[in-house]
Amino acid sequence: MSYTMATDLNNILSKYKQGRREELIPLLQDIQEADGYISEEAIVRGGSHRGLSTTKIFGLATVYDQFRFVPAGKIHIKLCNGTTCFM
């Protein structure tokens, strides 16, 4: 992790009060917006800031398909297999 990403993570964590579980999703959204993905370090530090285990944070984040755990590539391809797209 580069120095600027660590600084951004400190700034993001400082915006949220410690232990507030209801702000977990906005916290993860802010981290992903700043870094482009949610790193392992961000999950660990976010968990200690929130007072939650990393498995609970990772478990919650994996439910939502908006969160990424690896950096995204330059080109994004999305496929739709729904009925509307199929027609």
URKA-V459190 format. One record per residue. N is the residue number from 1. RES is the residue in one small letter. NEAR is the number of other C-alpha atoms within 8 Angstrom. Layout:
N RES NEAR
N RES NEAR
//
This chain:
1 m 4
2 s 5
3 y 6
4 t 6
5 m 10
6 a 9
7 t 8
8 d 9
9 l 10
10 n 8
11 n 8
12 i 11
13 l 10
14 s 7
15 k 6
16 y 9
17 k 6
18 q 7
19 g 8
20 r 9
21 r 6
22 e 5
23 e 8
24 l 9
25 i 8
26 p 7
27 l 11
28 l 11
29 q 9
30 d 9
31 i 14
32 q 12
33 e 8
34 a 8
35 d 8
36 g 10
37 y 13
38 i 14
39 s 8
40 e 7
41 e 6
42 a 10
43 i 12
44 v 10
45 r 8
46 g 9
47 g 12
48 s 9
49 h 10
50 r 11
51 g 8
52 l 10
53 s 9
54 t 9
55 t 6
56 k 8
57 i 11
58 f 9
59 g 8
60 l 8
61 a 10
62 t 8
63 v 6
64 y 7
65 d 6
66 q 4
67 f 12
68 r 11
69 f 8
70 v 7
71 p 7
72 a 8
73 g 5
74 k 4
75 i 4
76 h 6
77 i 4
78 k 4
79 l 4
80 c 6
81 n 6
82 g 6
83 t 6
84 t 5
85 c 7
86 f 7
87 m 4
//
